Amino acid sequence: MSGSGAPIKIGVSSCLLGEKVRYDGGHKHDPYLTGVLGRFFSFVPVCPEVECGMTTPREAMRLEGDPAQPRLMTHRTRIDKTEQMLAFCRAKVEQLAAEDLCGFIFKKGSPSSGLFRVKVYREGMPAASGSGLFAASVARRFPQLPMEEEGRLNDPVLRENFIERVFAFRRWKDFLAEGPDLGRLVQFHTCQKLLIMSHSTQLYRELGALVATGKEIAFPELLERYQELYMKALELHATAKKQTNVLMHIMGYFKKHLSVEEKQELLQLIKQYHDGLVPLVVPLTMLRHYVAKYRQEYLSQQVYLSPHPAELMLRNHV
């Protein structure tokens, strides 16, 4: 759910939800999407082939030619379906603009919906360097929208990064919907500081400088620039080294409160996390305990301590 109570919408390739729309009449149902993410997200299904007028089942297709501007060709009868698909893409992305999406999960390898390393055939070996025509259209139309492929969500690091960005984008959209001003932007940024720091100290500094000079910039431009840098920062992976830096930073707020033994215990947990022996949730649980115990107001506002529902267990991997 978003801050407004509305469901968080993400686009999804229809076949991943179990819809029988693939060229062979089958589906590619992903139980993680429907069984786990479905508890927190509302899905907006899209099947470019069916929605642009193709039948199910249908002849298999593939991308051919220049990976930067590939053609969509039927494999056996050699019919060029490029313009049919691109016309659909132009109309569909404008429809999706009204859906208030906070993310999109695409079908790996699809000539329409594959996001990364889609095969593009030309003379010799196919180059696994293209994007599906629809996925590329969505990426161009919504450059800050969190996007991922279902196969890559099996990687716990990629999964955490994607879902964290979805919730972050929803927070930003809620902020925009509530009538922002410079004071509220400062407040929003203050709550995101440690989360941003865990992804990029450089962009953390850039965003801080941007907000600090906000009065010198036209406010619509300021918001646009902040969104761009905010989502760019979160796209970078929060490595164990970066996370350890943030954990130590948080620990510094309790140097006058903790006993020598408590400090040693906390430092040991942070080191064990850094060395890959325990998941991030272990030192964070203790830090959250101290935040509540000592009523640390600044830290209690930090999104970093709980950027997504605990039920997703995204910080439980080593």
Rosetta blueprint (number, residue, H / E / L):
1 M L
2 S L
3 G L
4 S L
5 G L
6 A L
7 P L
8 I E
9 K E
10 I E
11 G E
12 V E
13 S E
14 S H
15 C H
16 L H
17 L H
18 G L
19 E L
20 K L
21 V L
22 R L
23 Y L
24 D L
25 G L
26 G L
27 H L
28 K L
29 H L
30 D L
31 P H
32 Y H
33 L H
34 T H
35 G H
36 V L
37 L H
38 G H
39 R H
40 F L
41 F E
42 S E
43 F E
44 V E
45 P E
46 V E
47 C L
48 P H
49 E H
50 V H
51 E H
52 C L
53 G L
54 M L
55 T L
56 T L
57 P L
58 R L
59 E L
60 A L
61 M E
62 R E
63 L E
64 E E
65 G L
66 D L
67 P L
68 A L
69 Q L
70 P L
71 R E
72 L E
73 M E
74 T E
75 H L
76 R L
77 T L
78 R L
79 I L
80 D E
81 K L
82 T H
83 E H
84 Q H
85 M H
86 L H
87 A H
88 F H
89 C H
90 R H
91 A H
92 K H
93 V H
94 E H
95 Q H
96 L H
97 A H
98 A L
99 E L
100 D L
101 L L
102 C L
103 G L
104 F E
105 I E
106 F E
107 K L
108 K L
109 G L
110 S L
111 P L
112 S L
113 S L
114 G L
115 L L
116 F L
117 R L
118 V E
119 K E
120 V E
121 Y E
122 R L
123 E L
124 G L
125 M L
126 P L
127 A E
128 A E
129 S E
130 G E
131 S L
132 G L
133 L H
134 F H
135 A H
136 A H
137 S H
138 V H
139 A H
140 R H
141 R H
142 F L
143 P L
144 Q L
145 L L
146 P L
147 M E
148 E E
149 E E
150 E L
151 G H
152 R H
153 L H
154 N H
155 D L
156 P H
157 V H
158 L H
159 R H
160 E H
161 N H
162 F H
163 I H
164 E H
165 R H
166 V H
167 F H
168 A H
169 F H
170 R H
171 R H
172 W H
173 K H
174 D H
175 F H
176 L H
177 A H
178 E L
179 G L
180 P L
181 D L
182 L H
183 G H
184 R H
185 L H
186 V H
187 Q H
188 F H
189 H H
190 T H
191 C H
192 Q H
193 K H
194 L H
195 L H
196 I H
197 M H
198 S L
199 H L
200 S L
201 T H
202 Q H
203 L H
204 Y H
205 R H
206 E H
207 L H
208 G H
209 A H
210 L H
211 V H
212 A H
213 T L
214 G H
215 K H
216 E H
217 I L
218 A L
219 F H
220 P H
221 E H
222 L H
223 L H
224 E H
225 R H
226 Y H
227 Q H
228 E H
229 L H
230 Y H
231 M H
232 K H
233 A H
234 L H
235 E H
236 L L
237 H L
238 A L
239 T L
240 A H
241 K H
242 K H
243 Q H
244 T H
245 N H
246 V H
247 L H
248 M H
249 H H
250 I H
251 M H
252 G H
253 Y H
254 F H
255 K L
256 K L
257 H L
258 L L
259 S L
260 V H
261 E H
262 E H
263 K H
264 Q H
265 E H
266 L H
267 L H
268 Q H
269 L H
270 I H
271 K H
272 Q H
273 Y H
274 H H
275 D L
276 G L
277 L L
278 V L
279 P L
280 L L
281 V H
282 V H
283 P H
284 L H
285 T H
286 M H
287 L H
288 R H
289 H H
290 Y H
291 V H
292 A H
293 K H
294 Y L
295 R L
296 Q L
297 E H
298 Y H
299 L H
300 S H
301 Q L
302 Q L
303 V H
304 Y H
305 L H
306 S L
307 P L
308 H L
309 P L
310 A H
311 E H
312 L H
313 M L
314 L L
315 R L
316 N L
317 H L
318 V L
